[in-house]
Amino acid sequence: MAEQEQQGQQGPEPPEPEQLVCSRCGTVAEGTPPTWTCSVENGVRHYFCDACARANLRAIEGRLDSDWW
């Protein structure tokens, strides 16, 4: 990790946003929910609450390479 910082690269975790909002239903998170899903689409981060992630699990898995499932 120190090597990444020396090279100016960020680690795998994004900077924490002040308030997470579900990109699908608009639910506002209280704190940092560990069960929310994060998706990067066209270089933009989208966060999805538990309910939306569960409701769209098949679509989410469909975007993964077959090696992941």
N, C-alpha and C positions, 0 to 999 in steps of 0.2 A: 504494500500500500504506500509506503514512504517513497518507493521508486516512482509510482504513478504521480504523486504530488510533486516530486522533483521535476518530472517531465511536463508538468502543467496539465495533466489529465485528471479528470474527475473520477471518483470512485463510482461503483455501480448504483449507488443510491442518489436520487435527485435531492436538491435542496428542499427542505420541508416548506410547503405552502402554508400561509397563515390559516386558511380555512378551505377545507375540501368540499366541493359541491359535486354531486353526481351529475355526470354529463347527460344522463338519460332522463331522470325524473326530477332533478333539482334538489334532492334531499341534501341538507347541510350536515356535515359530520361534526360530532362533538369530539374534539381532540384529534388524535391520529388513530383512526380505526384500522387495526391490523387485518381485518377480514375484507376490506374493500379491494377491488381489482383495479389495476392501472394498465392502460393500453396506450401505446405510442402509435399514432396514425399520422402519416405524412409529417413526422417530426414534432407533433403536438401531443402532449400528455392528456389523456382523458381518464377520469376516475369514475368508477361505478360502484354504487352501494351494494350491500349483500343481496337485497331483493332483486335488483336489476341484473346483477351478475348471475344469480341462480336462474332467473327467468330466461336468460340468453346464453346459457352455458354451451349449448350445441353450436351456436354461431361463433362463440369465442374459440372453442376447440377446433372448429373448422378452419380457422386461420392459422393454426399451428402446423408446422411440418410434421409429417407422420412419425418422425423419430421421437417426438414428445409424447405420443400416445401409443 
